[in-house]
Amino acid sequence: MAEQFLINFTPEETRVASLQQGVVQELHIERNNSCGVVGNIYLGYVVRVLPGMQSAFIDIGLERSAFLHAADIWEERAANGTEQRSIEKILTAGQSLRVQVQKDPIGTKGARLTTQISIAGRLLVYLPQDDHVGISQRIVDEEAREKLRGRIQALLSPEDRGGFILRTVGLEASDEELAADIVYLRRIWQEIKQRSVGMFPPVLLHHDLTLAQRVLRDLVTQETTAVLIDSRENFQKLKVFAQEYVPQVSDRLVHYTGDRPLFELHGIEDEIQKALARRVDLKSGGYLIFDQTEAMTTIDVNTGGFVGARNFNDTIFKTNLEAALTVAHQLRLRNLGGIIIVDFIDMEDEQHQAAVLAEFKKALASDRTRVTLSEFTQLGLIEMTRKRTRESLAQILCEPCPVCGGRGEIKSAQTVCYEILRELLREARQFATRELRVIAAPVVIEKFLEEEAQALTMLSDFIGRSVSLHAESGYTQEQFDIVLM
């Protein structure tokens, strides 16, 4: 399907949107003061080894120590099929270590590391510690895979160490293009090794490409019709990069010079706002509710105002079919990863369940990120995972609410009134004073003057002190103070 990429540059951040038939499919945002670190290679040192968890914390110069599991430590004997040694026999505190970031820091978790280095090129991925030659899993024809493997092996000299994985975009590449990519990737690896000599950790050895460059390298395909760029300076830089690195996409770069902002012209700004909402409305009248936590995301499907045309089962079936398409789209748009639970409306008909599951799998097939999907559980849920390497859209653009602390709810005014009454009683018993003054949000004070006026009067009579009220517009609904007068 024809695809367009829109790249919006500002001094502070880069934003990329992919469109298919005018509909936004993916959004990527990278800020200059908090760029992602996936793919970066560091010289770090071991801060602490945790034998009980078979993991270690590595300082690579980020705000939080990064996490390295024993399974992500490459060893010669592990590569040869022998048993992996326990982590305390491999690492010691203070040891220097060359590592690569697999996952960005997300929430309270540090970056996830591996010691098996991989360097992505235009056509190939270089594995300097391995001798394996692999082919992209998206190339499914076994005969074609063997031919491609033989072509790559023929380009490698016996004395050169290192393995390669052919990327999907390299399927039609010539031997000359593949050979050039091999030389380029090996040169990068030599530079990384030279840079680490004599350096004291933590230090960055290799920085992955910028967001815009990664789009040209990884996302632009033969089906991409144009890449619109709204900055002349960055258009020229990307043009040079493309001509040298991805020449087949160079002629698709277009400098956008219109008066209206590029994202506003194509409705991207509105789509960003919708992608941050908890509720997503379906065209039929149903709706989805997204609840995202650090560990997982839950998606609830509801019929809403959709009443259907024939019967209740038909209404549920049609709502679930539409929801399957929308959920798959929203996962890409919001870049949701990790464990995802989709609570479709219960369907008694097994054929309806099979049809909804098939529609969901079909919609997920176009996702560039690796997805695993289960069948319907006994409770009518679908459990799935989506590989998470970078922060979701909400994690990049939002922060927990300072009022509710991320709960999504606040205590009602009535609940706060009852808390104040209990606190007044406690203060009166502890301190001898003529008067107690309550300072709270206007909505709480209003509640005391109306529905809870009798309760406040009864308490004042019981403690034998007068209680005065003061509304403070700067207070949140849950905030209050009691002043001894």
Residue pairs with C-beta under 8 A, 6 or more apart in sequence:
1 20
1 21
1 223
1 366
2 20
2 21
2 223
2 224
2 225
3 18
3 19
3 20
3 25
3 221
3 223
3 224
3 225
4 18
4 19
4 20
4 224
4 225
4 226
4 227
4 228
5 16
5 17
5 18
5 19
5 215
5 219
5 220
5 224
5 226
5 227
5 228
6 16
6 17
6 18
6 19
6 228
6 230
6 256
6 262
6 263
6 266
6 268
7 14
7 15
7 16
7 212
7 215
7 227
7 228
7 229
7 230
7 234
7 238
8 14
8 15
8 16
8 17
8 230
8 261
8 262
8 263
8 268
9 212
9 229
9 230
9 231
9 234
11 32
12 31
12 32
12 33
13 29
13 30
13 31
13 32
14 29
14 30
14 210
14 211
14 212
15 27
15 28
15 29
15 263
15 268
16 26
16 27
16 28
16 29
16 211
16 212
16 215
17 24
17 26
17 27
17 28
17 263
17 266
17 268
17 271
18 24
18 25
18 26
18 219
19 25
19 266
22 266
24 266
24 267
24 268
24 271
24 333
25 329
25 332
25 333
26 332
26 333
26 335
26 368
27 268
27 271
27 272
27 275
27 333
27 335
27 393
28 211
28 215
28 335
29 211
29 393
29 396
29 397
30 36
30 210
30 211
31 396
35 210
36 104
36 211
36 390
36 391
37 62
37 101
37 104
37 105
37 111
37 208
38 101
38 102
38 103
38 104
38 208
38 389
38 390
39 100
39 101
39 120
39 208
39 209
40 100
40 101
40 204
40 206
40 207
40 208
41 98
41 99
41 100
41 101
41 117
41 192
41 204
41 205
41 206
42 60
42 61
42 98
42 99
42 100
42 101
42 201
42 202
42 203
42 204
42 205
43 96
43 97
43 98
43 196
43 199
43 201
43 202
43 203
43 205
44 58
44 59
44 60
44 61
44 66
44 96
44 97
44 98
44 99
44 113
44 201
44 202
45 58
45 59
45 94
45 95
45 96
45 97
45 201
45 202
46 56
46 57
46 58
46 91
46 92
46 93
46 94
46 95
46 97
47 56
47 57
47 58
47 59
47 65
47 93
48 56
48 57
48 65
48 93
49 56
49 87
49 88
49 91
49 92
49 93
50 56
50 57
50 87
51 86
51 87
51 88
54 69
54 70
54 71
54 86
54 87
55 67
55 68
55 69
55 70
55 87
56 67
56 68
56 87
56 91
57 65
57 66
57 67
57 68
57 110
58 65
58 66
58 67
58 68
58 97
58 99
58 113
59 65
59 66
59 201
59 202
60 66
60 99
60 101
60 111
60 113
60 201
60 202
60 204
61 202
61 203
61 204
62 105
62 110
62 111
63 105
64 105
64 109
64 110
64 111
65 110
66 99
66 101
66 105
66 110
66 111
66 112
66 113
67 109
67 110
67 111
67 112
67 113
68 91
68 97
68 99
68 112
68 113
68 114
68 115
69 112
70 84
70 86
70 87
70 90
71 84
72 102
72 112
72 113
72 114
72 115
72 116
73 84
73 87
73 90
73 91
73 114
73 115
74 114
74 115
74 116
74 129
74 130
75 84
75 85
75 90
77 83
77 84
77 85
78 84
79 129
79 130
91 97
96 201
97 115
97 201
98 115
98 117
98 196
98 205
99 113
99 114
99 115
100 113
100 114
100 115
100 116
100 117
100 118
101 111
101 112
101 113
102 111
102 112
102 113
102 114
102 389
103 111
103 112
103 388
103 389
103 390
104 111
104 389
104 390
104 391
105 111
106 294
106 388
106 391
106 395
107 294
107 395
108 294
109 294
116 127
116 129
116 130
117 127
117 128
117 129
117 189
117 192
118 125
118 126
118 127
118 165
119 125
119 126
119 128
119 185
119 188
119 189
119 206
120 126
120 167
120 208
120 217
120 218
121 167
121 181
121 184
121 185
122 167
122 169
122 170
122 181
122 217
122 245
122 246
123 166
123 167
123 169
123 170
123 173
123 177
123 178
123 181
124 152
124 164
124 165
124 166
124 167
124 170
124 178
124 181
124 182
124 185
125 164
125 165
125 167
126 162
126 163
126 164
126 182
126 185
126 186
126 188
126 189
127 162
127 163
127 164
127 165
128 161
128 162
128 189
129 162
130 162
130 163
131 161
131 162
131 163
132 163
132 165
133 149
133 152
133 153
133 156
133 163
133 164
133 165
133 166
134 149
134 163
134 164
134 165
134 166
135 145
135 148
135 149
135 165
135 166
136 165
136 166
136 167
136 168
136 170
138 168
139 145
139 148
139 166
139 168
139 171
144 171
148 166
148 170
148 171
149 166
151 175
151 178
152 164
152 166
152 178
154 175
155 175
155 178
155 179
155 182
156 164
156 182
160 186
162 186
162 189
164 182
164 185
169 221
170 177
170 178
170 181
173 181
188 206
191 206
192 205
192 206
195 205
195 206
196 203
196 205
199 205
208 214
209 217
212 229
212 234
212 238
213 238
213 241
213 245
215 227
216 227
216 238
216 241
216 242
216 245
216 246
216 249
217 245
217 246
219 368
220 227
220 246
220 249
220 252
224 249
224 252
225 252
226 252
226 254
227 249
227 252
227 253
227 254
228 254
228 256
228 262
229 235
229 238
229 253
229 254
229 255
229 256
230 255
230 256
230 261
230 262
232 255
235 253
235 255
238 253
239 250
239 253
242 249
242 250
242 253
243 250
256 262
258 265
262 268
263 269
271 333
272 393
272 397
274 280
275 330
275 333
275 334
275 393
276 393
276 394
276 397
276 398
278 289
278 290
278 291
278 408
279 287
279 288
279 289
279 290
280 287
280 288
280 290
280 326
280 330
281 287
281 304
282 288
282 304
282 306
282 319
282 322
282 323
282 326
283 322
284 306
284 318
284 319
284 322
285 303
285 304
285 305
285 306
285 307
286 301
286 302
286 303
286 304
286 305
286 306
286 319
286 322
286 323
287 302
287 304
288 299
288 300
288 301
288 302
288 323
288 326
288 327
288 330
289 299
289 300
289 302
290 297
290 298
290 299
290 330
290 334
290 336
291 297
291 298
291 299
291 300
292 336
292 392
292 394
295 338
295 339
296 338
296 339
296 340
296 341
297 336
297 338
297 339
297 340
297 341
298 340
298 341
298 342
298 343
299 327
299 330
299 340
299 341
299 342
299 343
300 343
301 319
301 320
301 323
301 327
301 342
301 343
301 344
301 345
302 319
302 345
303 315
303 316
303 319
303 345
306 315
306 318
306 319
307 315
308 314
308 315
308 318
313 347
313 348
313 349
313 352
316 345
316 346
316 347
316 352
317 347
317 349
317 352
317 355
317 356
319 345
320 344
320 345
320 347
320 352
320 356
321 355
321 356
321 359
323 344
324 344
324 356
324 359
324 360
324 363
325 359
325 363
327 342
327 360
327 363
328 360
328 363
328 364
328 367
329 363
330 336
331 340
331 364
331 367
331 386
332 367
332 368
332 369
333 393
334 392
334 393
334 394
335 390
335 391
335 392
335 393
336 386
336 392
337 369
337 386
337 387
337 388
337 389
337 392
338 385
338 386
338 388
339 383
339 384
339 385
340 383
340 384
340 385
340 386
341 381
341 382
341 383
341 384
342 360
342 381
342 382
342 384
343 380
343 381
344 356
344 376
344 380
344 381
344 382
345 380
346 380
347 353
347 356
347 380
353 376
357 375
357 376
357 382
360 373
360 382
361 373
364 371
364 373
367 386
369 386
369 387
370 386
370 387
371 384
371 385
371 386
371 387
372 384
372 385
373 382
373 384
374 382
374 383
374 384
375 382
376 382
377 383
400 406
401 407
401 408
403 410
403 476
403 477
403 478
404 410
410 476
410 477
410 478
411 419
411 477
411 478
413 441
413 443
413 444
413 446
413 447
413 477
414 447
414 451
414 452
416 440
416 441
416 444
416 477
416 478
416 480
417 444
417 447
417 448
417 452
417 455
419 480
420 438
420 440
420 444
420 448
420 480
420 482
421 452
421 455
421 456
421 459
423 480
423 482
424 436
424 438
424 459
424 463
424 467
424 482
425 459
425 462
425 463
427 436
427 482
427 484
428 436
428 463
428 465
429 463
431 484
433 465
433 484
433 485
434 465
434 466
434 485
435 465
435 466
435 467
435 468
435 485
436 465
436 466
436 467
436 468
436 482
436 483
436 484
436 485
437 467
437 468
437 469
437 470
437 482
437 483
437 485
438 445
438 448
438 467
438 468
438 469
438 470
438 480
438 481
438 482
439 470
439 472
439 475
439 480
439 481
439 482
439 483
440 469
440 470
440 471
440 472
440 475
440 479
440 480
440 481
441 471
441 472
441 473
441 475
441 476
441 477
441 479
441 480
442 471
442 472
442 473
443 477
444 477
444 480
445 469
445 470
445 471
446 471
448 456
448 469
449 469
456 467
459 467
460 466
460 467
468 485
